[in-house]
Amino acid sequence: MSDTSDRPWLTAYSPGVPADIDPSQYASLVQLMDESFQKYASRTAYTFMGKQISYGQTDSLSRALAAYLQGLGLAKGDRIAIMMPNVPQYPVAVAAILRAGYVVVNVNPLYTPRELEHQLKDSGAKAIVIIENFAGTLAQCVAATPVKHIVLCAMGDQLGLLKGALVNYVVRNVKKMVPPFNLPGAVRFNEAVAQGTRGNLKKPDIKPDDVAVLQYTGGTTGVSKGAVLLHRNIIANVLQSEAFNQPVMDKVPASEQPTSVCALPLYHIFAFTVGMMLSMRTGGKLILIPNPRDLAGVLKELSGETIHSLPPVRIDSIMPTVKAKM
């Protein structure tokens, strides 16, 4: 711990937490991700509905999707929106957008058509990656926005042929979670990936002060406003989070992969940074929970898992309910 005379808040740090970090060790989030893709290629990056997706698979999928996006003729720095819950296509889309040199625009899937239209116009998004459950909302406003390209995902896209088809059938026809929509020209996620595998990803020159994410506020004091987050901003936050967690994570046995539960929505910056990006940095496994309100489903997803981290907004608000169900 360094001298606290000019930084008295350091006295509140837990033992083992450093006073400083070095965000300059990465020029961009892409460099951070590339390091993890190579270093942890064989490890599980995400689990979803019992399916495990490795770092190597995430690398390949995002590289292909990035090549597809570049093939659309977009320019470096163009905005691409993501409108999905916590499904595997989300982190793949984030990695693809950043690797291609574009800017992520996080969108709340529960937006109304009016709210969505405002955000797409305000951000200037040229493309959107959206799950079909909310495609009806987009269909009602897309003509009034700059969006020209749509990548359409389904819940079962990354679950394999048989299980994926079954999940999609249940979501569409049994649970009726996909309202009718009409989006001419939309390309399915798996088809976009397949097209991208036939292309080549051109590595853009990304600098620390380039914009990485437009993170929109809740709009409680008016219309939703986009906070401009640079690559170095998010890198610093990831390394800060890692530093604060390190004294506890050092207690995890070397034989266990650090495992976190991501029940908070990834389109919020807390889960985006402390869930997805921190897990990426540390080679952890992230359990994706698309609907945390389905407590029975959450407990089923977590059964048999050794969990080391559960980033919540307020842990005291959910633990009594969880304990009652266990």
C-alpha positions, 0 to 999 in steps of 0.5 A: 500500500502506498502513502495515504497522505494525499489519497486517504481513501486507500485506508479503506482498501482491503489488504492485498488491493493495490493503490494503482493499476496500469491500463496502458498494458492494453491498447484496446479491448480487442488486445485484451480479448485476443490475449484471452482467446489465445491463452485460454482457448481450451477453457469454457468461456460461457455456459448456457442451458447446459451448453459449454462454449470455449474461448476458442469457439468464441474466438472463431465465432466472433472472428467470422461475425466480424468479417461478415460485418466488415463485408457490409461496407461499414466504416471504422467507428460506425455504431452497431446496436445489440438488443439481446438478453444474456445469451451466448450470441451477446458476447460473440457480437460484442467481440465481433463488433470491437474486433471489426473496429466498430462501436457497441451500442447496448440496447435494453430489449424491453424498450418500446418502439418509441424508445428504441427509435430514439436510441437508434437515431441518437447513436446513428446505428447502421446495423443491429444484432437482435434476438427474434423475441424483440424483432417485432419492436424493431419492425415498428420503428426501423424505417425511421432509423439509420439501421440498414443491416439486421442480424437476427438471432434465436434462443437456440442458435448456439445449442447445437442442431437438435437441442437448438431446434427444440429450444427454438420450437418451444420458445416460438410455439409453446411459450409464444415468446416470439410475436409476429414480425416482418424484417425484410433483408434480415440475416440469421445469426448462424448464416452471418457467421457462415458467410464470415468464415468465407471472408477475411477479417482486416485488423483495424488500428484501434487506439486507447482513445477510440470509442468502444461503447455507447452506454445509454442511461435509463432516461429518468431525467428525460430521454435516454442519453448515451455515455461515450466510453473509450477503450481505455475507460473500460480497460481501466474499469476491468483492471480495477475490478480485477484488483479489488477481487484479487485477494478473494480470488487468490483463495480459489484452488488452482484446480478450479476455473474461476466461475461467475454467475451473470444474472444481471443483464449484459446490456447494463455496464456493470454486468458488461464490465464486471461480468463479461469483460472481467471474466474474459480477462481472468479466463473465467467461466461465465454462466449466462442467465437470460431470465433471472426472474425464473428462479426455478430455471436459475437454480437448475442452471446453477446445479452442480456448479462451483460458483466463486462470484455472483455480481449483483446490484443488491445481494440482500434483495435476492438471497432470502428468496434463493435460500427459501428455494434451496 
